[in-house]
Amino acid sequence: MMFPNNLNSSKEDEAKRKYEETQREIEGHSRSDLSRYVVDLLIAGGLVVAALTVLMWILYL
């Protein structure tokens, strides 16, 4: 009777370990995705500022 409980417990431990590992991976990816998003926003903002600067320079030349 004790053997199935031990087997079940080891399966639960393995499932819990895999779940925690997956959660860590998801958190890691979401952080890197967020930082990538922020970098993309900064680049886009810089391009908009550069384009407006050139446009103003051409208009007021």
PyMOL commands that set and color helices and strands:
alter all, ss='L'
color gray80, all
select helices_A, chain A and resi 2-59
alter helices_A, ss='H'
color red, helices_A
deselect
rebuild
show_as cartoon
